[in-house]
């Protein structure tokens, strides 16, 4: 959905009256928790710094095509709380988007869940510091390696010392109850772990289970079956950084072992129509043709799967 259209729609929404945004003809029941997609691009966003090739120039010349780094927001109208999944370099814009759904005057930012220590997933924390928001004890949920990294390296350790953030240590496969009706489970995934481990998340209520895996190496390197996970959950947001092997000419793609979208579609071909419809590809590199809704790649993927877009809503 076009970002300008989304913002126009949201400008008509009176959040205090619990009139919630509409997506794909589905109106959320007042009081129902939901997820909002606040970003879909790879860590560096779209267009990417220093990229002036044709695929990036589209967005430089038309700001409505810009895409923020991958991020989800969880909003619970009953408890009046909201959470972020990732603190991206685009957090300033994403917090403004979130304000349109769940304004700070009504909703508490109750926490931020981090997946790992690559730039698109945690560096937005800098805006919580005294140079910017100067927040008070925002819960930041992270794995032990990520917590150790933030606590021992500047400027992040200053956020901890000044209690702008409070680190909440997670462990693999452990359940975190946000409120009695909403639970989060982190699970480790295979990825380049130069500084920290990497996790995905299951976000669940009594009715709906959502998987969020924005970064992972090849599915074959992970000891779990992604097809089984798709079947066992209601929605899955899956790493789609690159569309195929030919996307970055001259680059040794073995150095960045991602599950290419083309490979994932082959792997998921065994799934039935209902399970395929659960799959939402996300985390697109600036070179990925899925950023262009008029591309052949986009049209092919949308025949059976979903391409995530900013403003997409998932009712929980």
LINSUL-V298362 format. One record per pair of residues at least 12 apart in sequence whose C-alpha atoms are under 8 Angstrom apart, sorted by the first residue. I is the first residue (numbers start at 0). GAP is how many residues later the second one is. If there is no record, write none. Layout:
I/GAP  I/GAP
This chain:
0/308  0/309  0/310  0/311  1/62  1/63  2/61  2/62  2/307  2/308  3/60  5/305  8/12  9/90  9/91  10/89  12/87  14/85  14/86  14/87  14/88  15/90  17/12  17/13  17/59  19/81  20/80  21/291  22/289  22/290  27/287  29/47  30/45  30/46  30/47  31/44  31/45  31/46  31/283  31/284  32/41  32/42  32/43  32/44  32/45  32/282  32/283  33/40  33/41  33/42  33/279  33/280  33/281  33/282  34/37  34/38  34/39  34/40  34/278  34/279  34/280  34/281  35/36  35/37  35/38  35/39  35/274  35/275  35/276  35/277  35/278  36/33  36/34  36/35  36/36  36/271  36/272  36/273  36/274  36/275  36/276  37/30  37/32  37/33  37/34  37/35  37/56  37/59  37/60  37/272  37/273  38/28  38/29  38/30  38/31  38/32  38/33  38/55  38/270  38/271  39/27  39/28  39/29  39/30  39/31  39/242  39/243  39/244  39/268  39/269  39/270  40/26  40/27  40/28  40/29  40/241  40/242  40/243  40/244  40/245  41/27  41/28  41/78  41/199  41/241  41/242  41/243  41/244  42/26  42/27  42/45  42/46  42/75  42/76  42/77  42/78  42/240  42/242  43/25  43/45  43/75  43/76  43/241  44/21  44/22  44/23  44/24  44/45  44/240  44/241  45/13  45/20  45/21  45/22  45/23  45/239  45/240  46/12  46/13  46/19  46/20  46/239  47/238  54/231  54/232  55/230  55/231  66/243  67/22  67/26  68/19  68/20  68/21  68/51  68/214  69/16  69/18  69/50  69/51  69/144  69/212  69/213  70/13  70/14  70/15  70/16  70/17  71/12  71/13  71/14  72/12  72/25  74/27  78/100  79/26  79/27  79/28  80/26  80/27  80/28  80/29  81/20  81/25  81/26  81/27  81/28  81/29  82/26  82/27  82/28  82/29  82/30  83/27  83/28  83/29  84/27  84/28  84/29  84/30  85/26  85/27  85/28  85/29  85/34  85/35  85/36  86/25  86/26  86/27  86/33  86/34  86/35  86/36  86/37  86/38  87/31  87/32  87/33  87/34  87/35  87/36  87/37  88/30  88/31  88/32  88/33  88/34  88/35  89/34  90/33  90/36  91/32  91/35  108/29  109/28  109/29  110/27  110/28  110/29  110/30  111/26  111/27  111/28  111/29  112/27  112/28  112/29  113/26  113/27  113/28  114/27  114/83  114/84  114/85  115/26  115/30  115/80  115/81  115/82  115/83  116/29  116/76  116/78  116/79  116/80  116/81  124/31  125/29  125/30  127/31  127/36  127/37  128/29  128/30  128/35  129/34  133/30  134/29  134/30  135/27  135/28  135/29  136/26  136/27  136/28  136/29  137/26  137/27  137/28  138/26  138/27  138/28  138/29  139/25  139/26  139/27  139/28  140/26  140/27  140/28  140/29  141/25  141/26  141/27  141/28  142/26  142/27  142/28  142/29  142/54  143/25  143/26  143/27  144/50  144/51  144/52  145/49  145/50  145/51  146/20  146/21  146/22  148/46  148/47  169/16  170/15  171/13  171/14  171/15  171/16  172/12  172/13  172/14  172/15  173/12  180/24  180/25  181/21  181/22  181/23  181/24  182/20  182/21  182/22  183/17  183/18  183/19  183/20  184/16  184/17  184/18  185/13  185/14  185/15  185/16  186/12  186/13  186/14  186/15  187/12  188/27  188/33  189/26  189/27  189/31  189/32  190/24  190/25  190/26  191/25  197/17  198/14  199/12  199/13  199/14  199/15  200/12  203/112  204/111  206/109  207/25  207/26  207/108  208/24  208/25  208/26  208/107  209/23  209/24  209/25  209/26  209/27  210/22  210/24  210/25  210/26  210/27  211/24  211/25  211/26  212/23  212/24  212/25  212/26  213/23  213/24  213/25  213/26  213/68  213/69  214/23  214/24  214/68  215/23  215/42  215/43  216/39  216/40  216/41  216/42  217/39  217/40  217/41  218/40  226/41  226/44  229/45  229/48  229/49  230/44  233/44  234/43  234/44  234/45  235/42  235/43  235/44  236/42  236/43  236/44  236/45  236/71  237/41  237/42  237/43  237/44  237/45  238/19  238/20  238/42  238/43  238/44  238/45  239/18  239/19  239/20  239/21  239/41  239/42  239/43  239/44  240/17  240/18  240/19  240/20  240/41  240/42  240/43  240/44  240/47  241/16  241/17  241/18  241/19  241/42  241/43  241/45  241/46  242/17  242/18  242/19  242/45  242/46  242/47  243/16  243/17  243/18  243/19  244/15  246/40  246/41  247/39  272/31  275/28  275/29  276/27  276/28  276/29  277/27  277/28  278/26  278/27  279/25  279/26  279/27  279/28  280/24  280/25  280/26  280/27  281/25  281/26  289/17
